[in-house]
Every structure is written in C-alpha cells, then in structure tokens.
C-alpha cells in the first residue's frame, strides 16, 4: 500500500519549488542569452547578469569602440548559480553593457548613432544565434524564452503533463 502524505506542508513545499524554479529559470535564461548574443570584443556577450530585486543597470563601457579592430574569440557560456529569493521578490536577467539597447535594436548606438540592424546592411561580420539583426526578438517570440523557463522549473521538480505556450498579450 502506498504511503499517504500529509498535505499540511503543501503550501510551503509549493512555495519552495516556485522559488527554486524561478532561480533555476533565471540561470537558464542567463546561459541561453550568452550563447545566442553577438560577440565582437566580448563586452556585451560576457556582461549578462542575474540580479535579485532591481533591474540590471547598463554601466560597462565597450572595450574598444572599433568593433572590427579588436575581435576576440567567442568564449563558452558559463552557468550562474540560481538565486534564491522569495515569492514576491523579482529576479532580473539583463545586460550590463552601456550599449545593450543597441544590440537588441531598442536604441541607436551611443558610438555611431546606428541601429544594430545597420551592421547587417553594411555586411559586417556578426555572430548572434540566429545570425539576424533581430536575434533578441527571435529569442523572445519563438518560444526560446519559454523553453528556458520550462527547463528551470523542471530542474526544480515541476513536470508539466502538457507543453503550454504563452499567448500574445500575456507575460511570464
């Protein structure tokens, strides 16, 4: 006869799993963005950070303003330890490079006034995965973000019976 578990700790157990899943999901997203983001000097690609409580501030300057002059080899992504917070405290995954908005096509470059997509028009060598100017939007809109969240929560013990997807207009 199977052992019957007392449910008096159910809410605490669920809270623990959600907190753990949230931290694991942030760690997975961090790893995935390092793998997908462009690489020139390494400033942007290595500046991804997971932070609890407040958004990541873009404060790191580019290593070299001439992106063609100082290309370095792409480094393997590194995993960050999951952050344990509370149910109500947010975890942010962001990029500390001061030109991060440029690389996701959300703002013009502070260096040359162009958008990231302009580099593709100029036939510059770029390295995002996929190798398109709007690589970040591909990550957000093609279920890559959802898959990273699901991986994190599966590590925490959540085993979904179905594969759920978010609908346009909803947020995670």
RAGI-V384768 format. One line per field, one symbol per residue. ss: DSSP state (h for helix, s for strand, l for the rest). Layout:
BEGIN
ss->???
END
This chain:
BEGIN
ss->llllllhhhhhhhhhhhhhhhhhhhhhhhhhhhhhhllllllllhhhssssslllllllsllllllllllllllllllllllllllllllssssslsllhhhhllllllllllllhhhhhhlllllllllllllhhhhhhhllhhhhhhhhhhhhlllllllllllllllll
END
